Amino acid sequence: MKAIILAAGEGNRMRPLTYTRPKVMLPIANRPIIEHLIIEAKEAGIKEFILVVGYHDEQVRAYFANGEKWSVNISYANQRRQLGTADAINMVEGMIDGNFLVMNGDIIVKQKDLKELVAAKRNTISVIKVTDSKGLGMIEVKESRATKIYEKVENPPSDLANTGVYLFTPDIFHAIAKTPTSPRGEYEITSSLQMLINEGIEVGCHQLSYWLDLSYPWHLLSANEVILSSMKPEIHGDVETNVSLNGNVSVGEGSKIRSGAYISGPVIIGKNCEIGPNCYIRPYTSIGDNCHVGASVEIKNSIIMNKAKVPHLNYVGDSIIGEGCNLGAGTKIANLRLDEKEIKVGDIGTGRRKLGAVLGDAVKTGINVSINTGTMIGNNAFIGPGATVTGVISPESRVF
């Protein structure tokens, strides 16, 4: 069986992180989202993958190549214009010769559920129970069959959400060929499935035990916590004397952990990093490759992407720091409102009491910069010395 992973979109709601990369390449525990998906599918017995790519497809192709590194076979189909999920699946019709799995590339699922799904013999949609249906497609189910699909409606008559994981027979391509555009101007696979249901063709329903939907940047922090919780410690770098490693801590090749560093796992540190001396790295932190975390720096529950520098007297909490960022001495990121209420980004509720900032790639701050809770800073922005920053800062901005 082949697995089709839909990886063509930018992911507008993940900005500023997706200005320079596709959403599926955003890192969780130092691996792209889509890599976690491939690993889980491989453990479920799937060895053949087709990645439907589009936006910045060169990054996906360069990273995964033919899949040899993962002992799987990966091929590619291009969706140059993102015209919907049905259009994306239609791209692979000539590459399919039997039943096949389809997964959105921006989710996290587990091998156990995938094993159960691939055993299905009919077109099947995977669902999961939710308490909040906002922004989700909902599925009405009767006797393990989907009877009605609701796309992002208020008060749907079901608590089962579409997870974006499907088992299809080749018959789905006949439905796709007849699928009209949706009100959003896209060819959506849920419309194709509803056509089958309306024609009296059974569409099965499979309930997942675990699912993470990654829509907004702060969802990456939640996923990072989950993935790091099951991480096994591996020390491949150089750890000096008087370093305290507590809990599960992984250190990549070529990295140096200098004296006085206190690291409380789970924490993962990539390759060729310089950590310390005398810094404090708290649980659920991922630090990418070629990063520098220096003296008197505290980092907590954050994702630090490749080549980022957090070198002097900084505090970073519940934040995402993009690739190649450089925080000036004394830069502090607030992660808790004084009234301790939910943090919003613009008018979007995050559901989090603690959330710092999200910095796009190559952001630079001067000395003694203060960044408020829920701040989004676009790539290549410069924040001048002593500035206080809040809200949404556009890419290429200069703030003084």
N, C-alpha and C positions, 0 to 999 in steps of 0.2 A: 504494500500500500504506500502511496505517496502522500506527503503532507504539503499543502499549499499554505504559505504564510503571506498575508497581505501586508506589504511593507512599503507602499508607494507614497503615502501621504507625508506632508510636513508635520502636521499636528499643531495647528494654530494656537490651541489653548495651552500648549507647552512653551510658548514664547516667554522670555527671550532665548530659551535654551535651544530652540529649533531654527533660529535664524541661520545657523551654520551647519546643521546636521539633521537628518531625518529623525523623527521621534523614536523609531525603533532602535536607534543607536545611542540613546541616552543611557548612561551607566547606572547600574544598581549593583552594589558590592563589586565594583570594578569590572563588570561585564555588561555589554549592551543588553537591553531588555530582550531583544530577539534571540540572543544567545541562550538565555535561561530557557526560553521556549523550545529551542532546538534540542537542548540537553534533556528536558523532560520528555519530549516526543521520542527521542532516541531511546531513552530508558523504557519507554512504552513499546519499543520494538520497531519503530519506524527508522529506516535508513535512507529513504529517498525524499528529497525536499525540492520544492520549487518556490523560490522567493519572487513575488511580484513586486518589482521595484519601480521607482520613478524619481521623486525628489531626492537630489544628492545620491543617486544610485551608485555613484563611483565609490562612496565610502562603504556601502554594504558589500559591494563586489570585492573591494580591496581587502576587507577584513575577513570575509568568509571564503573567498576564492571558490574552489570546487568542493570544499568541505572535508578535505583529507585530514586536516588537523583534528577534526572531531570524529573521524572514522565513519563519515556519512558521505553521501553524494548530493551535492547542491548544484542546481541549475537555476536559470533566471528567466523571467519574462518581464518585459517593459510595459508599464502603463504611463505613457508620457503625459496624458491629461487625466486627472483624477475625476473620473465620471461615475464613481460609485462602486460598491462592492460587487454587484453583478457583472459590471464591465470588467473589473479586475479578474474575477474568476473566469470569465469568458476568454481571457488572454491565454489560458493554459489548455483549452479544449484539445488541441492537437498533441498535447503532451500527456494525456490521461488515457488509460486503457482499462480502467476498472473503478471500483469504489475508491474514494479519496477523502482525506481529512482537510478541512479548511480552518485556519485560525487567524484572527486579527493579530497583527504583530506587536500590539501594545498592551498585552495582558500577561498575567502570570497564572498558570494552571499547573496541576500536578499530574505526574505520570499515571497514577492509579486511575484517575478519571479518564485519561486518554485511552488507556488500555480497554476500559469498559466501552468507550464510545466506538472504537474501531471494530468492535465485535458486532456492531449493529448491521443489519442487512438492508435497511431502507433509509431514505433521506431522513436525517435526524438533526434536530436543533438542541443545543445544550442550554440549560437554564440554571439559575440559582435563586434561592429565596432572598428577597431584600425587604427592608423596612421603608426605604425611601426610593421611589421610582423616578425621581427628577432626572431628566436627561437620558433615561434608559428606554430601550424598547422592551415591551412587556408581552408575555405570551400567555394566552388562555389555553388551559390544558384539560382534556377529558380522557380518562383511561389511558394515560401515557401517550396521548396523541395531541399535537398542537391543533387547535380549532380556530384560533384567531390571533393575529399579530397586531399589536398596537405600537405605533412609532411615536414615542415621546408625547403622550397625551396625559392630561391631568386626570387623576382618580381612575386609573385603569381597573377593570374587574379581576385583577390577578396580582399576586405578589411574586411572580416568577419572571425574572429578567433574562433577556437574551444576552448570553455571554460572548457571542462572536466566535463560537467554536461549533463546527458542523461536521457531520458525516454525510457525504453526497454520493449518489449513484450517477452514472453518466447521463441519466434522464434529466438531470437538472439543467443541462445545456439546452434542451428543448424549451424549457420554461424561460430560461434567460433570453432566448431568441425572441420571445413574445412579450418580454417585460417592457412596459412603458416607463418613461421618466417619472420620478416622484415629484411632489410639490417643490422639493428642493433642487430639482433639475438634475437628479442623479438616477442611475440605474441601480436599484438597491436589491440585494439578494433576498431581503425579507418580502419584497413585492413578488419575487419569483416563487418563493415558498407559499405565499398566500394564494397565488394562482393555482398551485398544485392542490392545496387544500380545497379551494372552491370547485375544482374539477373532480373532487372525490378521491384524490390520491392521498394515501396516508402519509403524514409527516410525523415521525416519532419525536418523543421528547425525552431527553436524558438530563437528570439533575446532577450537577457537579457538587462535590463536597468542599471545593476550595476555588476561589477566583479573586484576582485583584485586577481592577480596571484602572488604568493609569491615564487619567485625563488631564490633570493639572500638575504643575511642578511639585507641589507639596505631597502629591501621591507617591512620588519617587522616594520620599523620606520614609513613608509607611512601608513601602515595599523593601527598602533597604534594611529596615529593622527585621522584617520577616526573614529575608535571605541570610543576613548575618547571624541570626539566632541559630541556624542549623549549620553554620560554617565550622569546619575542623581547622585547628591551628596548624600553621606551617611556618617555620622560621628558616628562610633561605638567605637572609642578609646578615649584616654584622651588627651584633648587639654589644655595646661596651659595658664595662662594669658600672655598678650603681644605677642601672636601668631597672625599673619595676614593671614587669609584664604580668597582668592579672586577668584571669579568664582566658577566653579564646582570642588570641591575637595572631594574625598572619602577617609576615614580612616578606616582601619579594626580593628577588636576586638583585644584588648591587646596592641595596638600601643600607643606610647606616643610622642606627639608633644611638644617639650620643648620651653621655652620662647625665643623670638627673632626670631623664624623661620618665614620666609616669603614665602608663597606658593601661586603661581598664577596658577589657573586651566586653562584647565582641567588637573587634576593630580589624580592618584590613588595610594594609599599606602596600602599595604597588612596588614596581621595580625602580631602582636608581633614585630613591628618595633620600633626603637628608632631614632627619627628625631630631630636634633638640639642639643644644642641651637645655635641660630644665624647662620642659613643656609638659602640659597635661592634656592627654587625649582621652576623652570620655566615651562611654559605650555608644554603639551603633554609628560609628564614624567610618566612612570609606575614603581613603586617600589614594588617588590615582598614581600613575607613573611619573617620575621626574619632578616630584613636588618637593617643596621646602617648607617645613614647619619649624620655626626658630624658637629662641629663648623667650620665656615668659608668655607663651601663647597657650590659650585654652580653646579646645575645639570639642564640641559636644553634638552628637546626633546629627551629623552633617555629611554631605557628599562634596568632596574636594576633587575636581577633575584634573586630568593630566596637566603637568607643567605649571600648576598654580603655585603661588608663593604667599605664605602667611608667616612672615619672618620675624616680626618684633612686636611684643607687647599687645597682641591682638586677642579679641574674644569673638568666636564664631559659634553661634548656637542655632540648631534647627534650621540650617541654611544650606543652600547649594551654591557652590563657587565654581564658575565656569572655567573652561580650559584657558590656561595662560594668564589668569588674573594675577594681580600683584597688589596686596594690601599694604599700604604705608604704615609705619610705626604708629601704634596707638589707635588703629582703626577698630572700632567696636560695633558689633551688630546686636541690637536689642532683639529679644525673642519672646518677651512677655509684656503685655499691656499693664499699665499701672492698676487698672480696674480688674485685671485678670479675665476679661471677657474674651469671647471668640475673636480671632483675628480675621479681618477681611482684606482681600486684595481688590482694590477698587470697590465694586458693589457685590463681589462674589464672596460668600461665606466659605471658609476653608474647613470648618469643623474642628479647628485646632486652637487650643489655648496657647500653645507655644509654636511660633513660627518666626524665623528671622527674615533673611533676605534671599532673593534669587538673583544671582549675577550672571549675565551672559558672558561670552568669551572675551578675554583680553580687557576686562575692566581694570582700571588703575585708580587707586585712592591715594591721596596725600596723607600727611601725618595728622593724627588726632581727628579723623573723620568719624562721625556718628551716623549709623544707618538704622532707621526705625523699623519696627515690626512690619512684616508684610510688604516690604519694599521690593520692587522689581526694577533691575537696572539693565538696560540693553547693552549689547556687545560693543566694545571699543569706546565705552563712555569713560571720561576722566572726571573724577571727583576731587576738587581742590582741597588743600590743607584746611582743617578746621571746619569743613562744611558739615551741615546736618541735612540728611537726605531722607525723604519719605515719599510714598506714592509710587508712580510708574514713571521711570526715566527712559526716554527714547534712546535707541542706539546712536552712537557717535556724539552724544551730548557732552557738553562741558559745563560742570556745575562748580561755582565758586562762592 
